[in-house]
Amino acid sequence: MTHIMYSMMQPQHIFNSTLPSLDAPYPMLVLTGPLACWKRELCHRLCRKFNNYFRY
C-alpha cells in the first residue's frame, strides 16, 4: 500500500510525442512473463539505456 501512496504523490508528466500523424498509434512496450523472471530489472535497464524512448 505504501508504494501506491508514494506513486500517487509523485508529479505526473505527459511527454510530447513525435508521432508521424494523429492517426498513428502511440508506441507502447508491454513486458509479460511469469513471476520472478526479472521483468522489473529489464524495465529499469531499458529505461536507463534508452532514456530518450522509454519512461515510466
N, CA, C and O atoms as CSV, one atom per row, in Angstrom:
chain,resi,resn,atom,element,x,y,z
A,1,MET,N,N,0.820,-1.189,0.000
A,1,MET,CA,C,0.000,0.000,0.000
A,1,MET,C,C,0.870,1.262,0.000
A,1,MET,O,O,0.491,2.287,-0.568
A,2,THR,N,N,2.029,1.177,0.637
A,2,THR,CA,C,2.911,2.338,0.708
A,2,THR,C,C,3.375,2.765,-0.680
A,2,THR,O,O,3.428,3.960,-0.974
A,3,HIS,N,N,3.714,1.791,-1.545
A,3,HIS,CA,C,4.192,2.141,-2.883
A,3,HIS,C,C,3.112,2.814,-3.722
A,3,HIS,O,O,3.421,3.646,-4.575
A,4,ILE,N,N,1.845,2.461,-3.488
A,4,ILE,CA,C,0.747,3.111,-4.213
A,4,ILE,C,C,0.640,4.570,-3.792
A,4,ILE,O,O,0.515,5.458,-4.635
A,5,MET,N,N,0.688,4.816,-2.486
A,5,MET,CA,C,0.612,6.193,-1.992
A,5,MET,C,C,1.823,7.001,-2.466
A,5,MET,O,O,1.687,8.165,-2.844
A,6,TYR,N,N,2.998,6.385,-2.444
A,6,TYR,CA,C,4.204,7.076,-2.900
A,6,TYR,C,C,4.096,7.451,-4.374
A,6,TYR,O,O,4.451,8.565,-4.758
A,7,SER,N,N,3.609,6.528,-5.201
A,7,SER,CA,C,3.492,6.820,-6.633
A,7,SER,C,C,2.438,7.888,-6.901
A,7,SER,O,O,2.568,8.659,-7.852
A,8,MET,N,N,1.399,7.942,-6.079
A,8,MET,CA,C,0.369,8.964,-6.263
A,8,MET,C,C,0.881,10.351,-5.867
A,8,MET,O,O,0.390,11.356,-6.379
A,9,MET,N,N,1.855,10.416,-4.968
A,9,MET,CA,C,2.396,11.696,-4.523
A,9,MET,C,C,3.421,12.265,-5.505
A,9,MET,O,O,3.759,13.446,-5.424
A,10,GLN,N,N,3.919,11.445,-6.429
A,10,GLN,CA,C,4.917,11.903,-7.392
A,10,GLN,C,C,4.251,12.777,-8.454
A,10,GLN,O,O,3.102,12.535,-8.823
A,11,PRO,N,N,4.959,13.786,-8.945
A,11,PRO,CA,C,4.376,14.624,-10.007
A,11,PRO,C,C,4.163,13.800,-11.275
A,11,PRO,O,O,4.991,12.960,-11.629
A,12,GLN,N,N,3.065,14.047,-11.940
A,12,GLN,CA,C,2.732,13.331,-13.162
A,12,GLN,C,C,3.114,14.198,-14.357
A,12,GLN,O,O,2.884,15.407,-14.350
A,13,HIS,N,N,3.691,13.586,-15.373
A,13,HIS,CA,C,4.126,14.310,-16.562
A,13,HIS,C,C,3.518,13.660,-17.796
A,13,HIS,O,O,3.418,12.435,-17.877
A,14,ILE,N,N,3.124,14.463,-18.729
A,14,ILE,CA,C,2.730,13.980,-20.051
A,14,ILE,C,C,3.812,14.450,-21.009
A,14,ILE,O,O,4.033,15.651,-21.164
A,15,PHE,N,N,4.474,13.519,-21.638
A,15,PHE,CA,C,5.578,13.848,-22.527
A,15,PHE,C,C,5.065,14.070,-23.945
A,15,PHE,O,O,4.138,13.399,-24.398
A,16,ASN,N,N,5.678,15.015,-24.629
A,16,ASN,CA,C,5.341,15.249,-26.029
A,16,ASN,C,C,5.768,14.047,-26.852
A,16,ASN,O,O,6.808,13.441,-26.592
A,17,SER,N,N,4.969,13.712,-27.831
A,17,SER,CA,C,5.349,12.601,-28.693
A,17,SER,C,C,5.609,13.140,-30.096
A,17,SER,O,O,5.116,14.206,-30.466
A,18,THR,N,N,6.367,12.411,-30.845
A,18,THR,CA,C,6.684,12.815,-32.215
A,18,THR,C,C,6.084,11.807,-33.184
A,18,THR,O,O,6.782,11.255,-34.035
A,19,LEU,N,N,4.811,11.580,-33.048
A,19,LEU,CA,C,4.129,10.645,-33.939
A,19,LEU,C,C,4.026,11.255,-35.334
A,19,LEU,O,O,3.892,12.472,-35.469
A,20,PRO,N,N,4.088,10.423,-36.370
A,20,PRO,CA,C,4.032,10.951,-37.734
A,20,PRO,C,C,2.695,11.611,-38.072
A,20,PRO,O,O,2.647,12.529,-38.891
A,21,SER,N,N,1.610,11.147,-37.444
A,21,SER,CA,C,0.297,11.754,-37.674
A,21,SER,C,C,-0.589,11.474,-36.465
A,21,SER,O,O,-0.244,10.666,-35.602
A,22,LEU,N,N,-1.721,12.142,-36.414
A,22,LEU,CA,C,-2.643,11.933,-35.294
A,22,LEU,C,C,-3.298,10.558,-35.338
A,22,LEU,O,O,-3.776,10.068,-34.315
A,23,ASP,N,N,-3.326,9.931,-36.511
A,23,ASP,CA,C,-3.945,8.611,-36.649
A,23,ASP,C,C,-3.002,7.469,-36.290
A,23,ASP,O,O,-3.444,6.328,-36.161
A,24,ALA,N,N,-1.724,7.751,-36.129
A,24,ALA,CA,C,-0.743,6.706,-35.801
A,24,ALA,C,C,-0.920,6.272,-34.348
A,24,ALA,O,O,-1.151,7.115,-33.481
A,25,PRO,N,N,-0.817,4.981,-34.067
A,25,PRO,CA,C,-0.951,4.515,-32.676
A,25,PRO,C,C,0.241,4.950,-31.833
A,25,PRO,O,O,1.361,5.051,-32.334
A,26,TYR,N,N,-0.004,5.205,-30.563
A,26,TYR,CA,C,1.068,5.605,-29.653
A,26,TYR,C,C,1.926,4.388,-29.344
A,26,TYR,O,O,1.381,3.347,-28.978
A,27,PRO,N,N,3.257,4.475,-29.477
A,27,PRO,CA,C,4.109,3.304,-29.229
A,27,PRO,C,C,4.071,2.887,-27.762
A,27,PRO,O,O,4.070,3.729,-26.864
A,28,MET,N,N,4.040,1.592,-27.536
A,28,MET,CA,C,3.948,1.066,-26.182
A,28,MET,C,C,4.721,-0.245,-26.105
A,28,MET,O,O,4.698,-1.045,-27.041
A,29,LEU,N,N,5.396,-0.455,-25.002
A,29,LEU,CA,C,6.115,-1.700,-24.764
A,29,LEU,C,C,5.489,-2.369,-23.557
A,29,LEU,O,O,5.362,-1.753,-22.498
A,30,VAL,N,N,5.095,-3.632,-23.707
A,30,VAL,CA,C,4.491,-4.393,-22.616
A,30,VAL,C,C,5.381,-5.590,-22.326
A,30,VAL,O,O,5.659,-6.393,-23.216
A,31,LEU,N,N,5.824,-5.709,-21.088
A,31,LEU,CA,C,6.631,-6.859,-20.669
A,31,LEU,C,C,5.733,-7.822,-19.910
A,31,LEU,O,O,5.129,-7.456,-18.903
A,32,THR,N,N,5.650,-9.043,-20.392
A,32,THR,CA,C,4.842,-10.058,-19.713
A,32,THR,C,C,5.700,-11.282,-19.446
A,32,THR,O,O,6.695,-11.522,-20.130
A,33,GLY,N,N,5.308,-12.041,-18.458
A,33,GLY,CA,C,6.030,-13.255,-18.122
A,33,GLY,C,C,5.634,-13.731,-16.743
A,33,GLY,O,O,4.895,-13.046,-16.036
A,34,PRO,N,N,6.114,-14.890,-16.355
A,34,PRO,CA,C,5.772,-15.428,-15.037
A,34,PRO,C,C,6.423,-14.606,-13.924
A,34,PRO,O,O,7.294,-13.772,-14.173
A,35,LEU,N,N,5.991,-14.856,-12.725
A,35,LEU,CA,C,6.554,-14.183,-11.561
A,35,LEU,C,C,8.043,-14.468,-11.450
A,35,LEU,O,O,8.512,-15.547,-11.812
A,36,ALA,N,N,8.765,-13.502,-10.953
A,36,ALA,CA,C,10.205,-13.632,-10.662
A,36,ALA,C,C,11.035,-13.974,-11.897
A,36,ALA,O,O,11.958,-14.785,-11.820
A,37,CYS,N,N,10.712,-13.359,-13.032
A,37,CYS,CA,C,11.530,-13.602,-14.235
A,37,CYS,C,C,12.254,-12.329,-14.671
A,37,CYS,O,O,12.587,-12.181,-15.847
A,38,TRP,N,N,12.501,-11.410,-13.739
A,38,TRP,CA,C,13.319,-10.219,-13.949
A,38,TRP,C,C,12.692,-9.192,-14.884
A,38,TRP,O,O,13.413,-8.451,-15.553
A,39,LYS,N,N,11.357,-9.132,-14.945
A,39,LYS,CA,C,10.699,-8.122,-15.778
A,39,LYS,C,C,11.016,-6.714,-15.284
A,39,LYS,O,O,11.297,-5.818,-16.080
A,40,ARG,N,N,10.970,-6.527,-13.987
A,40,ARG,CA,C,11.228,-5.201,-13.426
A,40,ARG,C,C,12.665,-4.752,-13.704
A,40,ARG,O,O,12.900,-3.603,-14.079
A,41,GLU,N,N,13.612,-5.651,-13.520
A,41,GLU,CA,C,15.018,-5.321,-13.794
A,41,GLU,C,C,15.206,-4.984,-15.271
A,41,GLU,O,O,15.920,-4.038,-15.602
A,42,LEU,N,N,14.578,-5.741,-16.150
A,42,LEU,CA,C,14.659,-5.460,-17.581
A,42,LEU,C,C,14.063,-4.091,-17.890
A,42,LEU,O,O,14.618,-3.335,-18.687
A,43,CYS,N,N,12.949,-3.776,-17.269
A,43,CYS,CA,C,12.316,-2.473,-17.457
A,43,CYS,C,C,13.254,-1.347,-17.038
A,43,CYS,O,O,13.400,-0.358,-17.757
A,44,HIS,N,N,13.886,-1.492,-15.883
A,44,HIS,CA,C,14.826,-0.475,-15.410
A,44,HIS,C,C,16.018,-0.334,-16.361
A,44,HIS,O,O,16.459,0.780,-16.644
A,45,ARG,N,N,16.525,-1.438,-16.840
A,45,ARG,CA,C,17.667,-1.384,-17.763
A,45,ARG,C,C,17.293,-0.709,-19.080
A,45,ARG,O,O,18.057,0.098,-19.611
A,46,LEU,N,N,16.116,-1.044,-19.603
A,46,LEU,CA,C,15.664,-0.415,-20.843
A,46,LEU,C,C,15.490,1.088,-20.668
A,46,LEU,O,O,15.865,1.872,-21.539
A,47,CYS,N,N,14.920,1.480,-19.539
A,47,CYS,CA,C,14.702,2.910,-19.290
A,47,CYS,C,C,16.017,3.656,-19.121
A,47,CYS,O,O,16.132,4.807,-19.542
A,48,ARG,N,N,17.011,3.015,-18.510
A,48,ARG,CA,C,18.320,3.661,-18.359
A,48,ARG,C,C,19.066,3.741,-19.690
A,48,ARG,O,O,19.654,4.771,-20.020
A,49,LYS,N,N,19.036,2.656,-20.442
A,49,LYS,CA,C,19.807,2.611,-21.687
A,49,LYS,C,C,19.160,3.441,-22.799
A,49,LYS,O,O,19.857,4.110,-23.563
A,50,PHE,N,N,17.837,3.398,-22.886
A,50,PHE,CA,C,17.109,4.105,-23.942
A,50,PHE,C,C,16.221,5.180,-23.331
A,50,PHE,O,O,15.014,5.203,-23.574
A,51,ASN,N,N,16.812,6.069,-22.538
A,51,ASN,CA,C,16.005,7.045,-21.810
A,51,ASN,C,C,15.343,8.078,-22.715
A,51,ASN,O,O,14.480,8.824,-22.253
A,52,ASN,N,N,15.716,8.143,-23.972
A,52,ASN,CA,C,15.005,9.029,-24.901
A,52,ASN,C,C,13.707,8.406,-25.402
A,52,ASN,O,O,12.847,9.110,-25.932
A,53,TYR,N,N,13.559,7.100,-25.241
A,53,TYR,CA,C,12.400,6.396,-25.777
A,53,TYR,C,C,11.468,5.849,-24.706
A,53,TYR,O,O,10.251,5.859,-24.893
A,54,PHE,N,N,12.011,5.370,-23.584
A,54,PHE,CA,C,11.194,4.715,-22.562
A,54,PHE,C,C,11.239,5.480,-21.256
A,54,PHE,O,O,12.302,5.909,-20.807
A,55,ARG,N,N,10.077,5.647,-20.652
A,55,ARG,CA,C,9.955,6.221,-19.308
A,55,ARG,C,C,8.743,5.608,-18.651
A,55,ARG,O,O,7.830,5.124,-19.320
A,56,TYR,N,N,8.746,5.633,-17.339
A,56,TYR,CA,C,7.573,5.140,-16.611
A,56,TYR,C,C,7.352,5.962,-15.392
A,56,TYR,O,O,6.412,5.710,-14.639
